[in-house]
Amino acid sequence: MTDTKRLNHSTFNRERLVLIAVGTTFLSLVPTAFVAFISTSTTLLADLLRCVGAFFVILVSWILLRRMSAGDSKRFNYGYGKLEQLGGIAVAAALFLTFLVSLFSGIRGLISPQQVENAQLGFLFAILSVMGNGFMWGMNYITNTKQPSPIAECQWRLFRAKTCATLVVMISLATAMYASNSFLKLYMDPIGTIALSVFMLWQAYTLSSASVPDLIDYAIEESLQGALDTIIEEH
């Protein structure tokens, strides 16, 4: 297989996997919105906002991959590679916005706590989300191991974050609904929301610190620059 065919095959596999993520994330928005609407859980509300942000980020990543794979070979599209780093920045931005909303919701829940009600469906869906996101995490991680790229790395990191987030939601709801301790039943939901927000902040920092350096054009040493200038003049 030539280098061009190998590159096209690699891009196609990544694009297909991201497209699957777009479809599954979109389908999960409806039940997530429903359980957040019928319950009084701030954790479920924060999880809904996180899912909406994740959907648009994954959609942008798929659009970027489509644009890169359809690049015009007659032009010098060397700048298209940086679109992947921009996708990573978009993921980090979405996670940071989720952090702010989740933190505010959690603090408000601590100030004015209320009993979690009608969260049974949310708990069931959280269990299913942990399994689904864990599967996508593993698939994207394997893809990035075989065919490394900034978007593939951002995707497996994103689904790792989604897996851990839904795990926090599951534990928080289980404790708030079934714990015998009245303090835990009342405060576990906002505590889970704040824990979720802190995790989102850490993920946003990790992704941005990994993506930003590749967007910066570094200068080369003066001696090497002089040698390159000489070669350009001669040829």
N, C-alpha and C positions, 0 to 999 in steps of 0.2 A: 504494500500500500504506500503510495507516494505521500510526501509531507502534506500536500494540499488536501488530498482525500482524507488523510488521518485527521487533519484540523477540522475539516467540514463534518466528519463523523463525530468528533468530540463535541463540536458546537451543537450538532443535532441532538445528541444524547442529553446534554445539559438543558437545551431548550425544551425537550420533551418532558424532562423531569420537573422543570419549573412550571410548565403548562399544567401538569398534573397537580402541582401545589396550588396553582391559581384556582383550579376547579374545586379541589377539596376544601380549600379555605373559604371560597365563596359559598359552598353548600353548607358549611358549618355556621355561617353568619345567621341564618334564619333561626335555627334552634337556640343559638346563643342569645340572640335578641329576645326571643320569646321567654326564656327562663329568667333573663335579667329583668324583663318587664313585669312578670307576675310575682317575683320575689322581692323581698326587702333587703337583699344582700348587697352591700357595697362592693364586695369582692367580685360578684357576678357582673356588676355594672362596669367595674374596671377591666374585667376580662373581656367584655364586649368591646370596649374602646380599643383594647389591645388587639383584638381580632380584626377590627375594621382597619386599623393602621397597618397590621401585618398583610392584610389582603392587598391594599393599594401598593405596598412596597414590593410584594411578590409580583404583582401585575406589572409594575415598572421594570422589574428585573427581566421579566419575559419579553417586554417590548424592546429593551436594550439588546437582548440576545438576538431577537428577530432583526433588529437594525444592523447589528454587527454581521450576521450571517448573510444579509442581503446587500452588503457593501459593494459599491461599484469598483471593480478591479482596475478600471481605467484611470482612477484617481489615486492619489497618495492618501489613503485613509489611516495613516499611522496614529491619528488622534483617537480613533474609535476604541482603542484598547482602554483608554482612560474612562470610558463610559462605565466599565465594570466597577472601577473604584467609586464613581459617582453613585452607582447602585448601592454600594456599601455605606456611603454617607447617608443615602436616603433611609436605609434600614436603621442606622444610628439615630437619625432625626425622629423617626417614628417612635422608636423606643424611648427617646427622651421626652417626647410629648406625652406618651403613656405614663411615664414616671411622674410627671407633674400632676396629671389628672388623678392618678391612683393615690399619690401622696395626699392630695387635698381631700379626696373622698375618705381615706383612712383616718386622717386627723379629725375630720368632721364626725366620723363614726365614733371616735374615742370621746369627743366632747359630748355628743348626744347619742349614746348607744341605744340600739333597739333590737328586740328579739328577731332573729332570722325566721321568716315564714315562707312557705311555698317554695322551698329550695330543693325538694326531693328530685325533681327532674333535672335541675342544675347539677346536682351531685352525680346523677347517673350519666349525664352528658360529659361531665368532667372526667369520669373514669374512661369513657370512650375516647375522649380527646387525648388523654395521656397515652393511650395505646396507639392512636393514629399519628400523633405528632412524634412519638418515639420511633415509629416505623419510618416516617419521612426523614427524621434526623439520621437514622442509620443509612438510608438510601443515599441521601445527599453527602454524607460523610464518605461512603464508599466511592461515590462518583468523584469527589474532590481528591481522594487518595489516588485514583487511577488517572484522572484528568484534572490536575490542579488549575484553578482559576479564581480570581477574586469573587465572582458571583457565586460559584459553587461553594466557596468557603463561607461567604455570607449566608447562603441558604442553610447550610448545616448548622451554623451558629444560631441562625434565627429559629430553626426548628428545635434546637437544643433549648433555647430560651422558652419557646412555646411549650415544650414538654415539661420543663421545670415550673413554668407558670401555672399550667393546668394541674400539676401535682400540688402546688400550693393551694390552688382553688379547691381541689378535692379534699385535702386535709382540713382546710379552714371550714368548709361546709360540714364535713363529717363531725368535727368537734362542736361547731355551733349548734348542730341539730341534735346530736346524740350524747354529748358529754353530760355527766351527772352534776358537775360543778357549775353553779349558777354564774360565777364570774367568767368562766371560759365560754359558756353559752352566749353571754352578752357581749364579750369583748374580743372573742376569737375572730370574728368576721372582719372588723377594722384592723386588727393586728395582721391578719393574713393579707389585707389590701396593702398595708404599709410594707410588709415583707416583699410582696410582689413588686411594688414600686422601686424598692432599693435594688432588687435584682435587675429590673429593667434599666436602671441607671448604670449599673456595672456593665451590662451588656452593651449599652450605647457607647460607653467609654472604650470598651475593648474593640468594637467594630470601627469606630472613628479613628482610633490610634493606629489600626492596621491599614486603613484605607487612605488616610490623608498623606502619609509620606510618599506614596506612589504617584500622587497628583502633582508633586513638586518637582520642578526641573532643577537638578543640581548642576553647579559649575564644575568643570574638570580642572585639574592642576595646570598652572601656567606653562610649565615645560611641555606637557602633553598638548596643550592648545597651540603652542608655537610649532610643534612638529606637524600637527594637522594643518595649520596654515601653510606651512611649507609644501606639503603634499598637494594641497588645493591649488597653490600657485603653479606648481610643476605640471599638474594634470588638469 
